[in-house]
Amino acid sequence: MPNLTYTRMVLDETLRLYPAAWMISRTAVEEDEIGGYRIPAGHTLFLSPYVTHRRTDLWPNPEGFNPGTFHPGEQQRRPRFAYFPFGGGPRLCIGNNFALMEAT
């Protein structure tokens, strides 16, 4: 399966357009600032892979289907969490690898 590069590109592009979860919530454990906005401790933030994966500043032709967007050389050009169909960081979905294997 690791040799099925194009298949993985197609899966990633499909998940970019149609992520498994359209909304993810997180609670701030301490005060922070994101993009100039103050986030008080205890407040809940909502992140939307669906919306983020369609930002024109992150994706060329964000509404179109182009597996080449996930060519191995292209992935390093985007910010770390521009693509997060299974969440990210310490709260990354535990089943993400199984889901990708099963989809392949």
N, C-alpha and C positions, 0 to 999 in steps of 0.2 A: 503493500500500500504506500510506503514512502516514495516509491517511484512514480506514482500517479499524480504528478505535479499539476497537470491541467485539470484533472478531476477536482483536486483540492481548490484550485483557483475558481472553478465553477461553484463549488459549495460555499466558499467564502463570499463570493459575489451574491449568491442567493441569500445568504444570511445577512449580508449588508442591507439588501433591499427588504427582506422579510425576517428580521431577528426573532428568535424564539420568544423573547419577552419584549414588549414594546415600552415597558417602564420598569425602572429599578429604583427602590428607595434606600436611602442611607440616613442615619442619624449622626449629627456632628457630636463627637465626644468632647470636643473643646472648641473654643472660639477660633475662627479662622477667617480668611479673606480670599475670595475666589473671583478673579476678574474685576476687582474693584468693589465687590459687594461683601459687606460684613455678614458673616454667618455666626450667629450666637450658638453657644453650646446647647445641646439638647434639641435643636431644630432639625426637622426632617427635610432632606433634599430629595428631589425626584430627578432622575436622569433618564433620558429617553434615547436608547440606541436607534430607534426608528428615526427620530429627528436628527440626531448627530450624524447618522450615516447618510443624510441627505443635505448636509451643509455644503454650499457651493465653494466655500473657502478651503474645504478639506478634500473634496471629491470632484474630479472633472466629470461633467455630465452626471450629476448625482441621481437623476431619475432613470437613466439608461442602464441596460445590462451589458457589462463589459468585463469578462473574467480577467482580461489583461491588467485590470486595476490591481490585481493581486499577484502579478508576476513577482517572483522572489526579490528582484532588484528594486521594485517599486515600494515595497512595504516599509523600507527604512526612511523613506521621504516624508512619511506622515507622522504626526505626533503619536505618542504611545497609545493613548486611549481614543483615537479617532475611530477605531473599530473595536467594539466590545459586545458582540452578540451574546456572550455568556457571562457578562460582568467582567470584573478584573481585580487584580491585586489579591489580598488575602481572602476575599469573598468570591473568587472565581468559582463558577458552577463546578461542582465535583464531577458531574457527568459530561463535561464538555468533550473530553477525548473519546469517550464511548459514543456520544452522539455523532461526532465527526466520523468515527470508524464505521458506525452503523449506516450512516448516510452514504459513505463511499461504497 
